[in-house]
Amino acid sequence: MMIDLIKNFFKTDEVYNEDVAKYTKVDGMFAVGYYIFFLVVYYIMGKIYVEKEIYLGIWCNLGLGILPVIIVKLRKQKLSTLGLSNKKLKKSLVVGTVLGLLIVFANNVIPGVLSGCHLNQLSKLVYNGFYYFIIIAFVEEIGFRGYIQTRIYGLIKNKFIGIIIVSFMFSFMHIPFQMARADTTFFSFIGSNFVWLIILLFWHIFFNFLHK
């Protein structure tokens, strides 16, 4: 009984399957173009941060989050295909909040307490919550789970292969900014951050499972 409830709770939405089956090669090419633009923006953002000490992360991410919305509207597709819908809103809020807090505690709070760190001021915590949950996470969800992952099926019909490819794309997306910031080469950066990049692969697979 409990297993059936869990299966139904995390069952892939049929509308999702219907939507991804409609996308064409043009949609797939738009997704690839958006991804390349994403990489270029992040690399330039990293160079500006190093050379000018100006961080443009908030504005660049907002722009990258708005761009798929514009493309979808121009393609006369629904915003709900990006995941922007009030359908199953309660379930989304519950799962997102619980998992988000668990991730924050596992990755930040617990290691910080064990290493003797102290909590930031409330204003700093509020800003960090806004920055990481909205500017970073929300934009990544729209860009990768909502747009690239769904439209890539216009080029790759095998869903398993499509997920694996986009998981690599998601992982590699994090390289340009950090590579420019560290002033290192592509392969040197991968060698120094191999484990982190592998973890990002699995994060995409997990987040895509939730999105579906």
N, C-alpha and C positions, 0 to 999 in steps of 0.2 A: 504493500500500500504506500509506504513512505517513498520507496524507489520510484513508483509510478508518479507520485506528486512531484518529485524532484525532476523527473524526465519531462513532465508537462510544463513545469516552471521554466526550464531552460530549453524548451523545444524551439527549433528554428521557425520563425514566423513565415507562414506560407506566402504572404505578400512579398516578403524579401526574395524568396525564390522566384516568384513571378516577375519581379522587377529586374533582377539580374539576368534573367533569360532574354530580356528584350534589348539589352545593350548591344550596339554594333561595333564594328572595327573603328569607326569614327570616335565613338565614346572612349574606346580603349586608347586611341592615339591622343585624345585630349587629356586623358589621365596620365599618360607617360610624359606629355609636354608639361603638365602641371607639376609633376614630380621633378623634372629637370629644372624647372623654374624655381622650385622649392630649394634644391641643392645650391643653385647659383646665389639665391638671396641669402641663404645661411652662410655661405663662404664669404660673400662681400660683407655681411654683417660682422663676421669674425675678424676680417681684416680691418674694418673701421674701428672695431673695439680695441684691437691691439695698437693700431697706429694713431688713432685720435682719442682713445679712451672714452668713446661715446658708445653707449649700449642702446641699440635700436630694437631690442627683442620684442618689446610690447607692440610697437607699431608694425614691425615686420610680420609678427604672428597674427595680428588682427587682419592685416591685408591678406595674408595667406589663408586665413579662415573665411574671409569674405569672397575671395576669388572663386572657390567652387560653387558658392551660392549664385554668383553672377553667371558662371558657365551653365549651371543647371537651368537657370531662368532663360538664358539665350537658346538653350537646346529644347526649351518648352517641356521640361521635365518637372516633376513635383519635388518640393523641398523635403517632403517626407522620405524621399529616396536617399537623402543624406543622413537620415536619422532625426531630422528636425520635425518632430511630431509629438502631439500630446497623447498618442496611442500608447497604452500600457505605461502611462506616466508614473503611476504609483509604484509599480514594480521597478521601473528604472531608477526612481529616486531612492527606494529602499536598498536595492542592490548596489547602486553607485555609492551611496553614502557609507554603507557598512564596509564595502570593500575598500573604498578610498581611505577611511579611517584606519582600517587594518594595515594597509600599505604604508601609510604615514607612520604609524606606531612601529611597524617592523623595520622600516628603512631609516627612520629618523629619531623618533622619541626614545625607543629602547636602547639603540647604540649610543645615543647622546647621554642618557642617564648612566649607562654603564661606564662611559668614559669620563664621567664627572662634569659634564656640561650643564649649564643652567638654561631654563626656558627663556625665550626672547620676551620682550615687552608685548603686551596685548596688541598694540598697533602694528608691530612687526609681524606677529602671527596672522593677523587679519590680512595684511598685505600679501604675505607669503601664500595664504590660502587662496586669495583672489588670483595671484600670479600663476601658481602651479595648477590650480583646478580649472581656471578659465582661460588664461592667456596661453598656457602650454597644453594641458590635457584636453580641453574642449576643442581647441583648434586641431590638435592631432586626431581627435575622433572624427571631426568633420572631414579633414583632409585625407586621412588614410583609411579608416574604417568605413566612413560614409561615402567618400568619393572614389579614391583610387582602387580600393579593394572591390567595390561593386562594379566599377566600369572596366576593370581589367579583364572581366569575363567576356568583354566584347572581342578580346584578342586571344584569350586563353579559356577554352570551354571547360577544361578539367578543373573542377573547383579545388581539389587538393593541391594541384600544382600551382594554381592561382594564389592560394593562401601562402604557400611556401615562398613564392617569388616576392609577394608584397611584404612578407615578414622580413626578407632580406633588404628590400627597399626601405622599410621602416627603420631597420637597424642602421643602414648606411646613411640615412638622412641625418643622423646625429653626428656624422663624421666631419662635414665641411666646417662648421662653426668651431668645433673643438680643435680641429686640425689647424685652422688658421690662427686660433687663439694660442695654441702651443707652439706655433711656428715650426711645424714638423712636416714630414712627407706622409703621403697616404699610407704606404705600407708600414712605415715606422709607427704611425698612430695605431694601425690595426694590431701590430705586434704587441704594443704596450697596453691595449685595451680589449684584447680578444675575448676575455670572459664576459666583460660588460656588454659587448656587442652580441654575444650569444644569448645572454639574458634578455636583451631587447627583442630578439627573434621570438622568444617564447611569450613575451608580453604582448606582442601583436597578435599572435595566435589566440591567446586567452581573451584579449579585449575584443577581437573579431567574433569570437564565440559568443560573448555577451551581447555584442551589437546585433548579431543575427537573431 
